[in-house]
Amino acid sequence: MKKRSILSLSLFLAIFSFVSGVETSIAQDASDGTSQTEPAKLTGSVVKVEDIALTCDAIFVGEITDTGLPSDPSQDGWTAYTGIGVSVSEALRGSVDSQVNVTLHTLSNANVQESPPAYQHTYIFLVNKTSDATQDPYIVVKLLPATDDNIATVKKLLAQNSQ
């Protein structure tokens, strides 16, 4: 129940941030090289890292080893990708196996165009555990490109709040 309310709060904050035009993150949703004209937006692009980093069950850096399967887009623009394989290279918060599967949702509507993660690209995953054993063990709340700057920013944020 607690995790559901955290996810609900995260979604509320995302919608509020989007509607109010608030800067979306202290870490950058920078391009992963897919477009020269506009940076790729990833899952949770409208959620601030500082708002969710301490409520997530785990944060880790990993490379996409399997792109998973997309659902049909819903009427409100959400597409769920399940079975995304990740080879974890570093756990920044929490404990995760070296190989995990995650589910993530992308939003695609007139105002936000989020992209799924690219095969063999490395990202920072901010995740919550799922309670349903038939699903992937984690759901991605926010995804960031694993640049040196983004990793340093997340580590600094976690260090400041652990004191």
Residue pairs with C-beta under 8 A, 6 or more apart in sequence:
3 57
3 128
3 129
3 131
6 55
6 128
7 128
7 139
7 141
9 55
10 44
10 47
10 51
10 52
10 55
10 141
13 47
13 48
13 51
13 52
14 44
14 46
14 47
15 46
16 22
17 24
17 46
17 47
17 48
18 24
18 46
18 111
18 112
22 48
23 48
24 45
24 46
24 47
24 48
25 45
25 47
25 48
25 49
25 142
25 144
26 48
26 49
26 50
26 153
26 157
27 49
27 124
27 144
27 149
27 150
27 153
27 154
28 39
28 144
28 145
28 147
28 149
28 150
29 39
29 40
29 41
29 42
29 45
29 144
29 145
30 39
30 145
30 147
30 150
31 38
31 39
31 40
31 145
32 40
32 42
32 117
32 118
32 121
32 145
34 40
34 115
34 118
40 115
41 112
41 113
41 114
41 115
42 106
42 114
42 115
42 117
42 123
42 142
42 143
42 144
42 145
43 104
43 105
43 106
43 114
43 117
43 140
43 141
43 142
43 143
44 52
44 126
44 140
44 141
44 142
44 143
45 107
45 112
45 114
45 142
46 112
47 141
47 142
49 126
49 142
49 144
49 153
49 154
49 157
50 157
52 126
52 141
52 142
53 59
53 93
53 126
53 154
53 157
53 158
53 161
54 158
54 161
56 93
56 94
56 126
56 127
56 128
56 141
57 94
57 127
57 128
57 129
57 138
58 91
58 93
58 94
58 95
58 96
58 125
58 127
58 129
58 138
59 91
59 92
59 93
59 94
59 124
59 125
59 126
59 127
59 154
59 158
60 86
60 88
60 89
60 90
60 91
60 92
60 93
60 94
60 96
60 124
60 125
60 127
61 88
61 89
61 90
61 92
61 122
61 123
61 124
61 125
61 146
61 151
62 86
62 87
62 88
62 89
62 100
62 122
62 123
62 125
63 86
63 87
63 89
63 120
63 121
63 122
63 123
64 84
64 85
64 86
64 117
64 118
64 119
64 120
64 121
64 122
64 123
65 85
65 86
65 87
65 99
65 119
65 120
66 83
66 84
66 85
66 101
66 119
67 81
67 84
67 116
67 117
67 118
67 119
68 81
68 82
68 83
68 84
68 85
68 101
68 103
69 81
69 82
69 83
70 79
70 80
70 81
70 116
71 79
71 80
71 81
71 82
72 79
73 79
73 108
76 109
77 107
77 108
77 109
77 112
78 105
78 106
78 107
79 105
79 106
79 108
79 116
80 103
80 104
80 105
81 103
81 104
81 105
81 106
81 116
82 101
82 103
82 135
82 136
83 101
83 103
83 136
84 101
84 102
84 103
84 104
84 117
84 136
85 99
85 100
85 101
86 99
86 100
86 101
86 102
86 125
87 98
87 99
88 96
88 97
88 98
88 99
88 100
89 122
92 124
92 151
92 154
92 155
92 158
93 158
96 138
100 136
100 137
100 138
101 136
101 137
101 138
102 125
102 127
102 136
102 137
102 138
102 139
102 140
103 130
103 135
103 136
103 138
103 139
103 140
104 116
104 117
104 139
104 140
104 143
105 139
105 140
106 114
106 115
106 116
107 113
107 114
108 114
117 123
117 143
121 145
122 145
122 146
123 143
123 144
123 145
123 146
124 143
124 144
124 145
124 146
124 150
124 151
124 154
125 138
125 140
125 143
126 140
126 141
126 142
126 143
126 144
127 138
127 139
127 140
127 141
128 138
128 139
128 141
129 137
129 138
130 136
130 137
130 138
130 139
144 150
144 154
